[in-house]
């Protein structure tokens, strides 16, 4: 199974959503088209893929997702795209 950490962005909300999955296409479809109103991504309909990080295992994906969420920083999330070496360090740290 291929796991990945993904970050979605909404211009409308000016917010990021961070998650992990083993089936990115199905998960993205859920965020964009599901009628479940309790989910965070239901608040907007303009979610786009900001970043996707391919991981070697579920354990690694969960660790990286938690690390990014604990940072609680839009600047950090945006820097992941600007400075790919941050992603490489995360992948090495959470093997």
N, C-alpha and C positions, 0 to 999 in steps of 0.2 A: 504494500500500500504506500502511496505517496502522500505525505502530509505536508501541509503548508500553513504558514501564518499569512493572513491577508489583512490589508487595511483599506477600508472604503472611505470615500470622502463625499460629503454633501455640501454643495455650495449654498443651498437654501438655509441649512442649519449652521453652516461654517463649523462642522464637527467631523471627527473621524470615528470610525467604528473599527475595532480590532478584534479579530477572531482567528480560529484555526479550524482546519477541516481536512478530511481525506479525499473529498470530492468537491473541488472548488466550483465547477460549473453548476452543480446542483445546489450548492449552498448559496451561490450568488443569485441564482434564480429564486430561491426562497426569500432572500432579502428584498428582491425587487418586486416579486409578484404575490407573496403570501398575503392572505387576508387576516392573519393573526395580528390583532391590534395591540397586544401587550408587548410586542417586541420593539426594541429601540429603533430599528431601522424603518419602522412603519411611519415614523414622524415625517419622513420626506420620501420623495419618489425620484430623486435625482442622484442616487448613489452611483459613484464610479469607482473603479479599481484604482487605488492610489499606488499600492505596492503589494507584491506577492513574494514571499520568501519560501523557497523550497527547502524542506527539512528531511533529515534522514530517518526520523522516527516520530512517533506520537509524543514520546517523552520530551524530545528536543523541541517540537512545535509548541507544546504546552509551556515549557520553560521560557521560550522566547516570547510567546504571547504574554505571559505573566510579567516578564521583565519590562516589556514595552508599556503595559498597562500601569505598572507600579511607578513608572516615570511620570505619569500624569502631566505630560507636556506636549503641546502642539509643536513646539520648536523641535523637540527631540524626534517626533514622528516625521516632521518635514526634513530634518537632517538625515534621516535614514535614506532618503532618496538622493540628497545632495552628496552625501559622503558614504559610498558603498562599503568602505572599509569598516564602518560600524557594524554592518550586517555580517561581514566576514568574522569580526571579533565575536559577535553573538553566536554564530554557528560553531566557532571553535570552543567558546566557553561552555556551551550547553550541548556537549556531544552525548 
